[in-house]
């Protein structure tokens, strides 16, 4: 996933500031290293010299940025990967789903999953 960031760095910089891009890189590295996606766990590992609650809020604010939206950032990257990796005239099925989770607190969590399958 880190190579994906470096391969498409110019695309990310269209929508994210340098600091936001660095935050994305750090979060992806932490998720790869610790296999955790809970904000509280990531905040504990996040290398900012500020209090835990401030790190947690920083991550929460970051994850709802418009610049990280699926249509804006991720669909063009998925399209580029498909164009590079899949031969022309190949039949593909692309599926994208949005999952919403409503927790006990008033916060709403959204998850996106995209899959690409080649038809034979």
mmCIF file of the C-alpha atoms, coordinates in Angstrom:
data_MODEL
# 
_entry.id   MODEL 
# 
loop_
_atom_site.group_PDB 
_atom_site.id 
_atom_site.type_symbol 
_atom_site.label_atom_id 
_atom_site.label_alt_id 
_atom_site.label_comp_id 
_atom_site.label_asym_id 
_atom_site.label_entity_id 
_atom_site.label_seq_id 
_atom_site.pdbx_PDB_ins_code 
_atom_site.Cartn_x 
_atom_site.Cartn_y 
_atom_site.Cartn_z 
_atom_site.occupancy 
_atom_site.B_iso_or_equiv 
_atom_site.pdbx_formal_charge 
_atom_site.auth_seq_id 
_atom_site.auth_comp_id 
_atom_site.auth_asym_id 
_atom_site.auth_atom_id 
_atom_site.pdbx_PDB_model_num 
ATOM 1   C CA . UNK A 1 1   ? 0.000   0.000   0.000   1.00 0.00 ? 1   UNK A CA 1 
ATOM 2   C CA . UNK A 1 2   ? 2.932   2.350   0.630   1.00 0.00 ? 2   UNK A CA 1 
ATOM 3   C CA . UNK A 1 3   ? 4.073   1.876   -2.978  1.00 0.00 ? 3   UNK A CA 1 
ATOM 4   C CA . UNK A 1 4   ? 0.565   2.855   -4.047  1.00 0.00 ? 4   UNK A CA 1 
ATOM 5   C CA . UNK A 1 5   ? 1.048   6.156   -2.229  1.00 0.00 ? 5   UNK A CA 1 
ATOM 6   C CA . UNK A 1 6   ? 4.372   6.820   -3.903  1.00 0.00 ? 6   UNK A CA 1 
ATOM 7   C CA . UNK A 1 7   ? 3.089   5.720   -7.339  1.00 0.00 ? 7   UNK A CA 1 
ATOM 8   C CA . UNK A 1 8   ? 0.130   8.105   -7.180  1.00 0.00 ? 8   UNK A CA 1 
ATOM 9   C CA . UNK A 1 9   ? 1.651   10.832  -5.029  1.00 0.00 ? 9   UNK A CA 1 
ATOM 10  C CA . UNK A 1 10  ? 0.957   13.557  -7.600  1.00 0.00 ? 10  UNK A CA 1 
ATOM 11  C CA . UNK A 1 11  ? -2.713  12.542  -7.652  1.00 0.00 ? 11  UNK A CA 1 
ATOM 12  C CA . UNK A 1 12  ? -2.937  12.724  -3.867  1.00 0.00 ? 12  UNK A CA 1 
ATOM 13  C CA . UNK A 1 13  ? -1.267  16.143  -3.830  1.00 0.00 ? 13  UNK A CA 1 
ATOM 14  C CA . UNK A 1 14  ? -4.060  17.535  -6.021  1.00 0.00 ? 14  UNK A CA 1 
ATOM 15  C CA . UNK A 1 15  ? -6.505  17.069  -3.146  1.00 0.00 ? 15  UNK A CA 1 
ATOM 16  C CA . UNK A 1 16  ? -4.380  16.869  0.011   1.00 0.00 ? 16  UNK A CA 1 
ATOM 17  C CA . UNK A 1 17  ? -1.862  19.235  1.528   1.00 0.00 ? 17  UNK A CA 1 
ATOM 18  C CA . UNK A 1 18  ? 1.633   17.957  2.285   1.00 0.00 ? 18  UNK A CA 1 
ATOM 19  C CA . UNK A 1 19  ? 0.730   17.525  5.960   1.00 0.00 ? 19  UNK A CA 1 
ATOM 20  C CA . UNK A 1 20  ? -2.444  15.625  5.085   1.00 0.00 ? 20  UNK A CA 1 
ATOM 21  C CA . UNK A 1 21  ? -0.519  13.375  2.714   1.00 0.00 ? 21  UNK A CA 1 
ATOM 22  C CA . UNK A 1 22  ? 2.038   12.664  5.451   1.00 0.00 ? 22  UNK A CA 1 
ATOM 23  C CA . UNK A 1 23  ? -0.786  11.856  7.876   1.00 0.00 ? 23  UNK A CA 1 
ATOM 24  C CA . UNK A 1 24  ? -2.258  9.431   5.332   1.00 0.00 ? 24  UNK A CA 1 
ATOM 25  C CA . UNK A 1 25  ? 1.150   7.791   4.880   1.00 0.00 ? 25  UNK A CA 1 
ATOM 26  C CA . UNK A 1 26  ? 1.609   7.415   8.627   1.00 0.00 ? 26  UNK A CA 1 
ATOM 27  C CA . UNK A 1 27  ? -1.877  5.967   9.114   1.00 0.00 ? 27  UNK A CA 1 
ATOM 28  C CA . UNK A 1 28  ? -1.407  3.443   6.319   1.00 0.00 ? 28  UNK A CA 1 
ATOM 29  C CA . UNK A 1 29  ? 1.971   2.426   7.772   1.00 0.00 ? 29  UNK A CA 1 
ATOM 30  C CA . UNK A 1 30  ? 0.432   1.989   11.236  1.00 0.00 ? 30  UNK A CA 1 
ATOM 31  C CA . UNK A 1 31  ? -2.464  -0.073  9.860   1.00 0.00 ? 31  UNK A CA 1 
ATOM 32  C CA . UNK A 1 32  ? -0.010  -2.302  7.962   1.00 0.00 ? 32  UNK A CA 1 
ATOM 33  C CA . UNK A 1 33  ? 2.294   -2.685  10.947  1.00 0.00 ? 33  UNK A CA 1 
ATOM 34  C CA . UNK A 1 34  ? -0.237  -3.175  13.767  1.00 0.00 ? 34  UNK A CA 1 
ATOM 35  C CA . UNK A 1 35  ? -3.199  -4.558  11.787  1.00 0.00 ? 35  UNK A CA 1 
ATOM 36  C CA . UNK A 1 36  ? -5.524  -2.225  13.696  1.00 0.00 ? 36  UNK A CA 1 
ATOM 37  C CA . UNK A 1 37  ? -8.137  0.136   12.319  1.00 0.00 ? 37  UNK A CA 1 
ATOM 38  C CA . UNK A 1 38  ? -9.633  1.363   15.577  1.00 0.00 ? 38  UNK A CA 1 
ATOM 39  C CA . UNK A 1 39  ? -9.045  5.069   16.009  1.00 0.00 ? 39  UNK A CA 1 
ATOM 40  C CA . UNK A 1 40  ? -8.130  4.656   19.675  1.00 0.00 ? 40  UNK A CA 1 
ATOM 41  C CA . UNK A 1 41  ? -5.453  2.078   18.852  1.00 0.00 ? 41  UNK A CA 1 
ATOM 42  C CA . UNK A 1 42  ? -4.066  4.146   15.966  1.00 0.00 ? 42  UNK A CA 1 
ATOM 43  C CA . UNK A 1 43  ? -3.980  7.237   18.190  1.00 0.00 ? 43  UNK A CA 1 
ATOM 44  C CA . UNK A 1 44  ? -1.881  5.290   20.688  1.00 0.00 ? 44  UNK A CA 1 
ATOM 45  C CA . UNK A 1 45  ? 0.661   4.455   17.991  1.00 0.00 ? 45  UNK A CA 1 
ATOM 46  C CA . UNK A 1 46  ? 0.517   7.784   16.121  1.00 0.00 ? 46  UNK A CA 1 
ATOM 47  C CA . UNK A 1 47  ? 3.911   9.561   16.404  1.00 0.00 ? 47  UNK A CA 1 
ATOM 48  C CA . UNK A 1 48  ? 2.774   13.064  17.364  1.00 0.00 ? 48  UNK A CA 1 
ATOM 49  C CA . UNK A 1 49  ? 4.143   14.570  20.586  1.00 0.00 ? 49  UNK A CA 1 
ATOM 50  C CA . UNK A 1 50  ? 0.692   15.595  21.839  1.00 0.00 ? 50  UNK A CA 1 
ATOM 51  C CA . UNK A 1 51  ? -1.776  14.101  24.288  1.00 0.00 ? 51  UNK A CA 1 
ATOM 52  C CA . UNK A 1 52  ? -3.651  10.939  23.379  1.00 0.00 ? 52  UNK A CA 1 
ATOM 53  C CA . UNK A 1 53  ? -7.046  12.684  23.089  1.00 0.00 ? 53  UNK A CA 1 
ATOM 54  C CA . UNK A 1 54  ? -5.564  15.296  20.764  1.00 0.00 ? 54  UNK A CA 1 
ATOM 55  C CA . UNK A 1 55  ? -4.085  12.565  18.550  1.00 0.00 ? 55  UNK A CA 1 
ATOM 56  C CA . UNK A 1 56  ? -7.444  10.779  18.487  1.00 0.00 ? 56  UNK A CA 1 
ATOM 57  C CA . UNK A 1 57  ? -9.270  13.976  17.491  1.00 0.00 ? 57  UNK A CA 1 
ATOM 58  C CA . UNK A 1 58  ? -6.598  14.716  14.869  1.00 0.00 ? 58  UNK A CA 1 
ATOM 59  C CA . UNK A 1 59  ? -7.194  11.313  13.259  1.00 0.00 ? 59  UNK A CA 1 
ATOM 60  C CA . UNK A 1 60  ? -10.983 11.699  13.430  1.00 0.00 ? 60  UNK A CA 1 
ATOM 61  C CA . UNK A 1 61  ? -10.865 15.119  11.765  1.00 0.00 ? 61  UNK A CA 1 
ATOM 62  C CA . UNK A 1 62  ? -8.474  13.810  9.134   1.00 0.00 ? 62  UNK A CA 1 
ATOM 63  C CA . UNK A 1 63  ? -10.657 10.848  8.164   1.00 0.00 ? 63  UNK A CA 1 
ATOM 64  C CA . UNK A 1 64  ? -13.662 13.030  7.324   1.00 0.00 ? 64  UNK A CA 1 
ATOM 65  C CA . UNK A 1 65  ? -11.774 15.375  4.984   1.00 0.00 ? 65  UNK A CA 1 
ATOM 66  C CA . UNK A 1 66  ? -13.455 16.007  1.652   1.00 0.00 ? 66  UNK A CA 1 
ATOM 67  C CA . UNK A 1 67  ? -10.081 15.364  0.003   1.00 0.00 ? 67  UNK A CA 1 
ATOM 68  C CA . UNK A 1 68  ? -10.262 11.711  1.089   1.00 0.00 ? 68  UNK A CA 1 
ATOM 69  C CA . UNK A 1 69  ? -13.643 11.051  -0.507  1.00 0.00 ? 69  UNK A CA 1 
ATOM 70  C CA . UNK A 1 70  ? -14.000 7.834   -2.468  1.00 0.00 ? 70  UNK A CA 1 
ATOM 71  C CA . UNK A 1 71  ? -15.064 9.402   -5.802  1.00 0.00 ? 71  UNK A CA 1 
ATOM 72  C CA . UNK A 1 72  ? -12.428 12.120  -5.637  1.00 0.00 ? 72  UNK A CA 1 
ATOM 73  C CA . UNK A 1 73  ? -9.327  10.172  -4.582  1.00 0.00 ? 73  UNK A CA 1 
ATOM 74  C CA . UNK A 1 74  ? -9.862  6.438   -4.734  1.00 0.00 ? 74  UNK A CA 1 
ATOM 75  C CA . UNK A 1 75  ? -11.950 5.777   -7.880  1.00 0.00 ? 75  UNK A CA 1 
ATOM 76  C CA . UNK A 1 76  ? -9.405  7.455   -10.214 1.00 0.00 ? 76  UNK A CA 1 
ATOM 77  C CA . UNK A 1 77  ? -6.622  5.376   -8.642  1.00 0.00 ? 77  UNK A CA 1 
ATOM 78  C CA . UNK A 1 78  ? -8.615  2.144   -8.983  1.00 0.00 ? 78  UNK A CA 1 
ATOM 79  C CA . UNK A 1 79  ? -9.358  3.073   -12.604 1.00 0.00 ? 79  UNK A CA 1 
ATOM 80  C CA . UNK A 1 80  ? -5.648  3.691   -13.294 1.00 0.00 ? 80  UNK A CA 1 
ATOM 81  C CA . UNK A 1 81  ? -4.674  0.353   -11.736 1.00 0.00 ? 81  UNK A CA 1 
ATOM 82  C CA . UNK A 1 82  ? -7.291  -1.482  -13.810 1.00 0.00 ? 82  UNK A CA 1 
ATOM 83  C CA . UNK A 1 83  ? -6.102  0.264   -16.978 1.00 0.00 ? 83  UNK A CA 1 
ATOM 84  C CA . UNK A 1 84  ? -2.470  -0.690  -16.265 1.00 0.00 ? 84  UNK A CA 1 
ATOM 85  C CA . UNK A 1 85  ? -2.982  -4.249  -15.049 1.00 0.00 ? 85  UNK A CA 1 
ATOM 86  C CA . UNK A 1 86  ? -5.916  -5.658  -17.018 1.00 0.00 ? 86  UNK A CA 1 
ATOM 87  C CA . UNK A 1 87  ? -5.654  -6.410  -20.755 1.00 0.00 ? 87  UNK A CA 1 
ATOM 88  C CA . UNK A 1 88  ? -7.886  -4.502  -23.179 1.00 0.00 ? 88  UNK A CA 1 
ATOM 89  C CA . UNK A 1 89  ? -11.207 -6.187  -24.086 1.00 0.00 ? 89  UNK A CA 1 
ATOM 90  C CA . UNK A 1 90  ? -11.287 -8.077  -20.791 1.00 0.00 ? 90  UNK A CA 1 
ATOM 91  C CA . UNK A 1 91  ? -14.666 -8.313  -19.121 1.00 0.00 ? 91  UNK A CA 1 
ATOM 92  C CA . UNK A 1 92  ? -14.619 -6.979  -15.565 1.00 0.00 ? 92  UNK A CA 1 
ATOM 93  C CA . UNK A 1 93  ? -17.076 -6.762  -12.727 1.00 0.00 ? 93  UNK A CA 1 
ATOM 94  C CA . UNK A 1 94  ? -16.496 -3.805  -10.411 1.00 0.00 ? 94  UNK A CA 1 
ATOM 95  C CA . UNK A 1 95  ? -18.439 -3.739  -7.198  1.00 0.00 ? 95  UNK A CA 1 
ATOM 96  C CA . UNK A 1 96  ? -18.442 -0.955  -4.664  1.00 0.00 ? 96  UNK A CA 1 
ATOM 97  C CA . UNK A 1 97  ? -20.367 -0.962  -1.424  1.00 0.00 ? 97  UNK A CA 1 
ATOM 98  C CA . UNK A 1 98  ? -20.839 1.500   1.368   1.00 0.00 ? 98  UNK A CA 1 
ATOM 99  C CA . UNK A 1 99  ? -21.389 0.220   4.884   1.00 0.00 ? 99  UNK A CA 1 
ATOM 100 C CA . UNK A 1 100 ? -22.782 2.454   7.590   1.00 0.00 ? 100 UNK A CA 1 
ATOM 101 C CA . UNK A 1 101 ? -22.499 1.668   11.251  1.00 0.00 ? 101 UNK A CA 1 
ATOM 102 C CA . UNK A 1 102 ? -24.301 3.552   13.963  1.00 0.00 ? 102 UNK A CA 1 
ATOM 103 C CA . UNK A 1 103 ? -22.669 3.088   17.329  1.00 0.00 ? 103 UNK A CA 1 
ATOM 104 C CA . UNK A 1 104 ? -23.972 3.747   20.810  1.00 0.00 ? 104 UNK A CA 1 
ATOM 105 C CA . UNK A 1 105 ? -22.698 7.312   20.663  1.00 0.00 ? 105 UNK A CA 1 
ATOM 106 C CA . UNK A 1 106 ? -24.046 9.783   18.094  1.00 0.00 ? 106 UNK A CA 1 
ATOM 107 C CA . UNK A 1 107 ? -21.132 9.198   15.724  1.00 0.00 ? 107 UNK A CA 1 
ATOM 108 C CA . UNK A 1 108 ? -21.720 7.445   12.431  1.00 0.00 ? 108 UNK A CA 1 
ATOM 109 C CA . UNK A 1 109 ? -19.000 5.371   10.817  1.00 0.00 ? 109 UNK A CA 1 
ATOM 110 C CA . UNK A 1 110 ? -18.854 4.709   7.092   1.00 0.00 ? 110 UNK A CA 1 
ATOM 111 C CA . UNK A 1 111 ? -16.799 2.013   5.407   1.00 0.00 ? 111 UNK A CA 1 
ATOM 112 C CA . UNK A 1 112 ? -16.254 1.569   1.700   1.00 0.00 ? 112 UNK A CA 1 
ATOM 113 C CA . UNK A 1 113 ? -15.241 -1.607  -0.058  1.00 0.00 ? 113 UNK A CA 1 
ATOM 114 C CA . UNK A 1 114 ? -14.425 -1.972  -3.722  1.00 0.00 ? 114 UNK A CA 1 
ATOM 115 C CA . UNK A 1 115 ? -13.718 -5.209  -5.526  1.00 0.00 ? 115 UNK A CA 1 
ATOM 116 C CA . UNK A 1 116 ? -12.670 -5.924  -9.094  1.00 0.00 ? 116 UNK A CA 1 
ATOM 117 C CA . UNK A 1 117 ? -13.125 -9.370  -10.597 1.00 0.00 ? 117 UNK A CA 1 
ATOM 118 C CA . UNK A 1 118 ? -12.097 -10.572 -14.036 1.00 0.00 ? 118 UNK A CA 1 
ATOM 119 C CA . UNK A 1 119 ? -14.632 -12.614 -15.963 1.00 0.00 ? 119 UNK A CA 1 
ATOM 120 C CA . UNK A 1 120 ? -13.326 -15.577 -17.916 1.00 0.00 ? 120 UNK A CA 1 
# 
